Amino acid sequence: MKAFKCNNCDSYRLIIVEKCHKCNGTNIEKGSQMFCYTCGYTAFEKEFKKSNEMHCPKCNTHLKVFTEDYASVFETARCLDCNIDLIDTELYAKCSECGDEQKLEDLGKKDLTNV
């Protein structure tokens, strides 16, 4: 097991932050992408829901049968700051002690297996 630490002050008090790779925004929404078989439109599931029923927001088809009328494509995220869909977000760690921010893969690590 390993513990991550700040490279600036050696603190272990880190907060993980997800960021958009395009604009560095942190206003990230996650959800399932739905796909309409009638017109090919893809969007978040909440855009398809109308009064407890599924309707395509583009072609207005009433989507009744999952895997016949529509499908859930994959889990994804959307940056609400620049409005792009993201497959992956960038992970950063913000130090609670000094405020420094570093990419997760750049953090210092301490092996805790023999502690």
Buried (B, 14 or more C-beta within 10 A) or exposed (E): EEEBBBEBEEEEEBEEBBBBEEEEBBEBEEBEBBBBBBEEBBBBEEBBBEEEEBBBEBEEBEBEEEEEBBBEEEEBBBBEBEEBEBEEBBEBBBBEEEEBBBEEEEBBEEEEEEE
